[in-house]
Amino acid sequence: YEISACLVGSEMCIRDRHKQMRLANKNYTFFTSKIFRLSIGFQRTLGSVPERSPKFSKLNSSDLDFFSEVVGPQGFLTDPQDLEAYNVDWLGKFRGNSKLALRPQTTEQVSKILQYCNERKLAVVPQGGNTGLVGGSVPVFDEIILSLQRMNKIIAFDSVSGALTCESGVILQKIDEHVSKWGYTTPLDLGAKGSCHIGGNVSTNAGGIRFLRYGSLHGSVLGLEAVLADGRVLNNLNTLKKDNTGYDLKQLFIGSEGTLGVITGISLACPYK
């Protein structure tokens, strides 16, 4: 309603500035009360959020020891100050209460983490660059944050076909700068390209300003690697643009936002500029 009011007000202001000023004074009370009622409704909605499910376990010292051994000191965060950036979304609107953030460096580490969490019934939330605006990358309660920040290597690039293979934690801008050396570009471009991860882009099926020219990521992603909830690894890092052998499983993961598995590697078709 507030946005609608601003748009309507701007249009009327162009037509007649003085008339708009009079209307603004008259309608201010209406829009203010409307926004207030909406905010109360949102508070009631937020108040109806279900409580933490009792089927999920809580962290204990044995869990912390296991995770510390898997990822090492560089990939193990428990200090509240270090966790602040992981618990809050980019807008500062949504806030979780996680007590642990894990930053694995290999697919094998991700597999061990998810297998253990599946057996212990520990809730997990995958996180990329945490640049989303809808709170999907931060915990709702005290879930373990699985950050892919350290999985940031570009594995290979074929300068003939334009096929790039990389880990999911590579920043989008880094990919664009890398392939531009051979005259290629990325099929998507976002305002957050300096901090968003390609894994997060694929997991949310991000579009961006190049969508109309190059289409969605369903057509640009050639293959991917993902770790399922029980720790099994789906390795489908193909770089063929035409591959009709078997099921096209990668399509299920594009836009799935971590609900089917955690994407750890991606093969991307980069178009020529």
C-alpha positions as CSV (number, residue, x, y, z in Angstrom):
1,Y,0.0,0.0,0.0
2,E,2.8,2.4,0.8
3,I,4.5,1.7,-2.5
4,S,1.2,2.1,-4.4
5,A,0.6,5.4,-2.6
6,C,4.0,6.7,-3.6
7,L,3.5,5.7,-7.3
8,V,0.0,7.2,-7.4
9,G,1.3,10.3,-5.7
10,S,4.1,10.8,-8.1
11,E,1.8,10.5,-11.1
12,M,-0.6,13.1,-9.7
13,C,2.3,15.3,-8.8
14,I,3.4,15.5,-12.4
15,R,-0.1,16.4,-13.4
16,D,-0.8,19.1,-10.8
17,R,1.8,19.7,-8.1
18,H,-0.5,22.0,-6.0
19,K,-3.5,19.6,-6.3
20,Q,-1.2,16.8,-5.2
21,M,-0.1,18.7,-2.1
22,R,-3.7,19.2,-1.0
23,L,-4.5,15.5,-1.7
24,A,-1.5,14.4,0.2
25,N,-2.6,16.3,3.3
26,K,-6.1,14.8,3.0
27,N,-5.0,11.2,2.4
28,Y,-2.1,11.1,4.8
29,T,-4.2,9.8,7.6
30,F,-5.8,7.1,5.5
31,F,-2.5,5.7,4.2
32,T,-0.8,5.9,7.6
33,S,-3.7,4.1,9.3
34,K,-3.7,1.5,6.5
35,I,0.0,0.8,6.9
36,F,-0.4,0.6,10.7
37,R,-3.1,-2.0,10.4
38,L,-1.0,-4.0,7.9
39,S,1.9,-3.9,10.3
40,I,-0.3,-5.2,13.1
41,G,-1.4,-8.0,10.8
42,F,2.2,-8.9,10.0
43,Q,3.0,-9.0,13.7
44,R,0.1,-11.4,14.3
45,T,1.3,-13.5,11.4
46,L,4.8,-13.7,12.8
47,G,3.4,-14.6,16.1
48,S,1.7,-17.7,14.6
49,V,5.1,-19.1,13.4
50,P,5.2,-22.7,14.6
51,E,7.6,-23.6,17.5
52,R,10.8,-25.5,17.0
53,S,10.0,-29.1,16.1
54,P,10.8,-31.5,18.9
55,K,11.9,-34.2,16.3
56,F,15.1,-32.3,15.8
57,S,18.0,-32.8,18.2
58,K,20.0,-30.0,19.8
59,L,23.8,-29.7,19.7
60,N,25.9,-31.2,22.3
61,S,29.7,-31.4,23.0
62,S,30.1,-34.7,21.1
63,D,28.6,-33.0,18.0
64,L,31.0,-30.1,18.3
65,D,33.9,-32.4,18.6
66,F,32.9,-34.3,15.5
67,F,32.4,-31.3,13.3
68,S,35.6,-29.7,14.5
69,E,37.5,-32.8,13.5
70,V,35.8,-32.8,10.0
71,V,36.3,-29.2,9.0
72,G,39.2,-28.0,11.2
73,P,39.6,-24.8,13.1
74,Q,39.2,-22.6,10.0
75,G,35.8,-24.1,9.2
76,F,34.3,-24.2,12.6
77,L,32.6,-21.1,14.1
78,T,30.9,-20.9,17.5
79,D,31.8,-17.4,18.7
80,P,28.6,-15.2,18.8
81,Q,30.4,-12.3,17.1
82,D,31.6,-14.5,14.3
83,L,28.1,-16.0,13.9
84,E,26.4,-12.6,13.7
85,A,27.0,-12.2,9.9
86,Y,25.6,-15.7,9.3
87,N,22.6,-15.4,11.5
88,V,21.3,-12.2,9.9
89,D,20.1,-11.7,6.3
90,W,21.4,-8.9,4.0
91,L,18.5,-6.6,4.8
92,G,18.8,-7.2,8.6
93,K,15.1,-8.2,8.6
94,F,15.4,-11.9,9.4
95,R,17.5,-13.2,12.3
96,G,18.3,-16.8,13.3
97,N,19.8,-18.1,16.5
98,S,22.4,-20.7,15.3
99,K,25.2,-21.6,17.6
100,L,27.4,-23.2,14.9
101,A,28.5,-22.3,11.4
102,L,30.4,-24.9,9.4
103,R,32.6,-23.9,6.4
104,P,33.6,-27.1,4.6
105,Q,36.3,-26.9,1.9
106,T,35.5,-30.2,0.0
107,T,32.6,-32.2,-1.1
108,E,33.7,-35.0,1.1
109,Q,33.5,-32.8,4.2
110,V,30.0,-31.7,3.2
111,S,29.0,-35.4,2.8
112,K,30.3,-36.3,6.2
113,I,28.5,-33.3,7.8
114,L,25.1,-34.1,6.2
115,Q,25.4,-37.8,6.9
116,Y,26.1,-37.1,10.6
117,C,23.3,-34.5,10.8
118,N,20.9,-36.9,9.2
119,E,21.7,-39.7,11.7
120,R,21.5,-37.3,14.7
121,K,18.4,-35.4,13.4
122,L,20.2,-32.1,13.5
123,A,18.6,-29.4,11.3
124,V,20.8,-27.7,8.7
125,V,20.4,-24.5,6.6
126,P,22.7,-24.2,3.5
127,Q,24.2,-20.7,3.0
128,G,26.0,-19.1,0.1
129,G,26.8,-15.4,-0.1
130,N,23.8,-14.6,2.0
131,T,22.7,-11.9,-0.4
132,G,19.0,-13.0,-0.7
133,L,16.2,-10.6,0.3
134,V,13.7,-13.1,1.5
135,G,15.5,-14.7,4.5
136,G,15.9,-18.1,2.8
137,S,19.6,-18.4,3.7
138,V,19.4,-17.7,7.5
139,P,18.2,-20.0,10.3
140,V,14.6,-19.9,11.5
141,F,15.6,-21.3,14.9
142,D,19.0,-22.8,15.8
143,E,19.8,-24.8,12.7
144,I,23.5,-25.5,11.9
145,I,24.6,-23.1,9.2
146,L,26.4,-24.8,6.3
147,S,28.4,-22.1,4.5
148,L,30.0,-22.9,1.2
149,Q,32.3,-19.8,1.3
150,R,35.5,-21.9,1.3
151,M,34.5,-24.0,-1.7
152,N,35.6,-21.2,-4.1
153,K,37.8,-22.8,-6.7
154,I,37.4,-22.6,-10.5
155,I,38.2,-26.1,-11.6
156,A,38.4,-25.8,-15.4
157,F,37.3,-23.7,-18.4
158,D,37.1,-24.8,-22.0
159,S,37.8,-21.8,-24.2
160,V,36.4,-23.6,-27.2
161,S,33.0,-24.6,-25.9
162,G,32.7,-22.0,-23.1
163,A,32.0,-24.6,-20.5
164,L,33.2,-23.7,-17.0
165,T,33.4,-26.1,-14.1
166,C,33.7,-24.7,-10.6
167,E,32.8,-25.1,-6.9
168,S,29.6,-23.7,-5.7
169,G,31.2,-21.0,-3.5
170,V,32.8,-19.1,-6.3
171,I,31.6,-15.5,-6.5
172,L,29.7,-14.7,-9.7
173,Q,31.9,-11.7,-10.5
174,K,35.0,-13.8,-10.2
175,I,33.6,-16.2,-12.8
176,D,32.7,-13.3,-15.2
177,E,36.2,-11.9,-14.9
178,H,37.8,-15.3,-15.5
179,V,35.9,-16.2,-18.6
180,S,36.2,-12.6,-20.0
181,K,39.9,-13.3,-20.7
182,W,38.7,-15.5,-23.6
183,G,35.9,-13.3,-24.7
184,Y,33.1,-15.0,-22.8
185,T,30.7,-13.8,-20.2
186,T,28.3,-15.3,-17.6
187,P,24.7,-16.0,-18.6
188,L,23.4,-14.1,-15.6
189,D,24.3,-10.8,-14.0
190,L,23.0,-9.5,-10.6
191,G,23.4,-6.4,-8.5
192,A,25.0,-8.6,-5.9
193,K,27.5,-10.2,-8.3
194,G,30.4,-9.0,-6.2
195,S,29.4,-11.2,-3.2
196,C,26.7,-13.8,-4.3
197,H,27.8,-17.4,-5.0
198,I,27.1,-19.3,-8.2
199,G,25.8,-22.2,-6.0
200,G,23.3,-19.8,-4.5
201,N,22.4,-18.5,-7.9
202,V,21.7,-22.0,-9.2
203,S,19.8,-23.1,-6.0
204,T,17.4,-20.1,-6.3
205,N,17.4,-20.1,-10.1
206,A,18.4,-16.5,-10.2
207,G,17.6,-14.5,-13.3
208,G,19.1,-11.0,-13.4
209,I,19.4,-8.5,-16.2
210,R,20.7,-11.0,-18.8
211,F,17.7,-13.3,-18.5
212,L,15.9,-12.1,-21.7
213,R,19.1,-12.6,-23.7
214,Y,20.4,-15.9,-22.4
215,G,17.4,-17.4,-20.7
216,S,17.1,-19.1,-17.3
217,L,19.7,-21.2,-15.6
218,H,17.7,-24.3,-16.5
219,G,19.3,-23.9,-20.0
220,S,22.7,-22.6,-18.9
221,V,23.6,-25.2,-16.3
222,L,25.3,-28.2,-18.0
223,G,25.8,-30.3,-14.9
224,L,26.2,-30.2,-11.2
225,E,27.4,-32.0,-8.1
226,A,25.2,-32.2,-5.1
227,V,25.2,-33.9,-1.7
228,L,21.9,-35.4,-0.6
229,A,20.6,-35.2,3.0
230,D,22.0,-38.6,3.9
231,G,25.5,-37.8,2.7
232,R,25.3,-39.5,-0.7
233,V,27.0,-37.6,-3.5
234,L,25.3,-37.0,-6.9
235,N,28.1,-36.4,-9.4
236,N,26.6,-35.0,-12.6
237,L,29.3,-32.5,-13.6
238,N,28.9,-33.0,-17.3
239,T,30.0,-30.3,-19.7
240,L,28.2,-31.6,-22.8
241,K,25.6,-29.2,-24.2
242,K,23.6,-32.1,-25.6
243,D,23.3,-35.0,-23.2
244,N,20.1,-37.1,-23.5
245,T,21.4,-40.1,-21.6
246,G,19.1,-41.0,-18.7
247,Y,17.2,-38.6,-16.4
248,D,18.2,-34.9,-16.4
249,L,18.5,-34.8,-12.6
250,K,20.2,-31.5,-12.4
251,Q,16.9,-29.7,-13.3
252,L,15.4,-30.8,-10.0
253,F,18.1,-29.0,-8.1
254,I,18.0,-25.7,-10.0
255,G,15.7,-23.5,-7.9
256,S,15.2,-26.1,-5.2
257,E,16.9,-23.9,-2.6
258,G,18.7,-26.7,-0.8
259,T,15.6,-28.8,-0.1
260,L,16.8,-31.7,-2.2
261,G,20.5,-31.4,-1.5
262,V,23.4,-29.1,-1.2
263,I,25.0,-28.1,-4.5
264,T,28.8,-28.3,-4.3
265,G,29.9,-28.1,-7.9
266,I,28.5,-26.6,-11.2
267,S,29.2,-26.8,-14.9
268,L,28.0,-23.7,-16.6
269,A,27.7,-22.8,-20.3
270,C,29.1,-19.3,-20.7
271,P,28.1,-17.5,-23.9
272,Y,30.5,-15.6,-26.1
273,K,30.2,-11.8,-25.8
